Amino acid sequence: MFEERSLPDDVRTVRERHAPGALVLDVERDFETLPPAVAEDLGLLVDEFDPVTYPAGWLPDDVPTVLSRLAGGTLTVGAPGDGTVVTTRQTDPPVVLVKGRATGTPDDFLDHLVADALLRLGVDAPEHALGFFSTDYRTLDTAVRETGDGSSADTYQTAVALFDAWLGLHTRPTVADWDGEFPRLHAAWVDAGERLTDRLADLPGLVARGEMTFPAATEYACGAVRHGLDLPAPFSALDTAAYRDHGSTFAVEWAERTFASL
């Protein structure tokens, strides 16, 4: 099920600097959340587990199933919205998991994703968006539902996106400096950002015309934050030092103002 991934020199150097000792594993199957029995098989490769749990009181009554699992005692690795590469610090050493869906992905881009995941392990941050928002998750939920047709799934999508942008504000300066030392990884990062530019400027228009939901537009914009792209209002407020420094408090205030104005 798990096989240690061979890393090229540049990615191996990133690991040594930002997540020394971390395991990078290829996963035979694709997944959103690893079944508990499969997650526990990681025990054959790591020294110990330290499962993360969250108080059920942080959650509204109507939440996606994955959040209920996160709040429980079951070892939960991976969640919807994580993408092709997943990290966890619930193991010692921490682990980067490359999903089965990565098959066929260009090598440079996949190596960039792995390097970015290793950078994220080096950030002192919660395991998941729920840990980032903690007791404010209910407040975020109320803000997202301010539009009248928001759902628990919309809240989850928004929370994951906002957390992703906040992490990106911490890792982006490092990646931006890789141009000289790790040009291959830097070029893959630039290329990934350029693929987002087509629809970025028109995000408000897409929402206004009903061609994209606001949570989906937020997800798109937050992906652009990781690449330092120019964002239209109201998303431009998320690419700021204020958000980097104040985290979830800033994110909730942004959501309250923004969703109320829709």
ABEGO torsion letter per residue (X at the ends): XBBBBBBBAAAAAAAAAABBGBBBBBBABBBABBBAAAAAAAAAABABBBBBBBBAAABBABBBAAAAAAABABBBBEBBGAEABBBBAABOBBBBBBBAAABGBBAAAAAAAAAAAAAAAABBBBABAAAAAEAAAAAAAAAAAAAGABBAAAAAAAAAAAAAAAAAAAAAAAAAAAAAABAAAAAAAAAAAAAAAAAAAAAAAAAAAGABBAAAAAAAAAAAAAAGBBBBOAAAAABBAAAAAAEAAAAAAAAAAAAAAX
